[in-house]
């Protein structure tokens, strides 16, 4: 398995085991960790986009701070995450 695959897997594991299992939302610290992990090599590849799309797709705007929601919207636009 390549290092690229590991980053996508780590993103999925963190999000679904730590974030959504815990309280089904993302706080600022969790978002920053996800962002730092995704950008650890300076790019967001297709596997990371897919995983990030799944993560962000589960976030309910009403359950996160305005800052976290804006950060998600900005990251989705910047890295073409659906």
NORNOR-V193246 format. One record per backbone hydrogen bond with DSSP energy under -1.0 kcal/mol. CO is the residue of the C=O (numbers start at 1). NH is the residue of the N-H. Records with the same first field share a line. If there is no record, write none. Layout:
CO: NH  NH
This chain:
2: 6
3: 7
4: 8
5: 9
6: 10
7: 11
8: 12
9: 13
10: 14
11: 15
12: 16
13: 17
14: 18  19
15: 20
19: 23
27: 31
28: 32
29: 33
30: 34
31: 35
32: 36
33: 37
34: 38
35: 39
37: 40
39: 42
45: 49
46: 50
47: 51
48: 52
49: 53
50: 54
51: 55
52: 56
53: 57
55: 58
56: 59
60: 63
65: 69
66: 70
67: 71
68: 72
69: 73
70: 74
71: 75
72: 76
73: 77
74: 78
75: 79
76: 81
